[in-house]
Amino acid sequence: MDFVKLLQNEMIKIYTRPRTWIFLLFVVFIIAATAFINKEISEDFPEGEWKQSVQSQIDSNQQKIENGGATPQLQQETRKLTYYLNNDISPYPRESWMLVKNAVNQITPLIVLFAVIIAGDIVASEFAWGSIKMLMIRPYPRWSFLLAKYITSVLFAVGLILFMLIVAWIFGSIIFGAGGMSHPILSFTEEGKMVSQSTLSYTLKAAGLQMITILLFITIAFMISTLFKSNILAIGISVFLWFSMGVLGSILANFTWAKYLLFTNLNLTYYLQSPEGLMPGMSLPFSLIVNMIYWLLFLLITWVVFQKRDINTT
């Protein structure tokens, strides 16, 4: 029960600060803006004309393939479009779950930013305000304060993801109409076989995999915040790593040993479209194991340093 009280206190600290509600309102604003923009764009393309658009794209792709530009990605895209056309399924559904799926793929960077701000500030602010000494004289183990702050950071991120999904579904239902859960999302196996899964299944998997990646960045920000007692450093480094991980992953992919690095294993949603990773020998289970090892390492460093630190306000 004592630990639950600590957790409650940390949650109260977060949700009584104006910036938290600004974060939530900003998520609502971005989703609403995205929904209305998609609505305006869809009105320029009557729903009955999607077949002509898809056929035109297929013809363009086939011409590129015949001219020697047959990349695996182009061939797979052509097969997907052909499947949709042959089965009279629009690849551009105008339903609520389309917006939810797009929110998971497009608004996650915003969620990462907000989650990192919380995780990077939750420990460093105690040092900055000088309140860390007051926490340490309470009759609780030192590790319990750190654990409560870490769990609070994670719960905030999980709550933000759920909030995003709910808001996206609400706006999608209002503007486009409820539905679209069963719309097929196509991907390919290692053998090149095309498989289908529902939009609901894809969205939940994508949200779960994104949450694992967010967890890693929360842990990085939390570690830096604890080690250096600086929220600016923790937030700055974490945000930089997030926005540069794609470039770093592509560069490091040229080296065989790079598959064991964190940056080449962070884009987990990549596996929803292709079972093959950036490099030979990589797979979703492999990347999950690598991420887990780094996650445990970051937590160990954080806990050891905090336990041995001489608490002061300087």
Secondary structure, 3 states (H helix, E strand, C coil): CHHHHHHHHHHHHHHCCHHHHHHHHHHHHHHHHHHHHHHHHHHCCCHHHHHHHHHHHHHHHHHHHHCCCCCHHHHHHHHHHHHHHHCCCCCCCCCHHHHHHHHHHHCHHHHHHHHHHHHHHCCHHHHHHCCHHHHHCCCCCHHHHHHHHHHHHHHHHHHHHHHHHHHHHHHHHHHCCCCCCCCEEEEECCCCCEEEEEHHHHHHHHHHHHHHHHHHHHHHHHHHHHHHCCHHHHHHHHHHHHHHHHHHHHHHCCCHHHHHCCHHHCCHHHHHCCCCCCCCCCCHHHHHHHHHHHHHHHHHHHHHHHHHCCCCCC
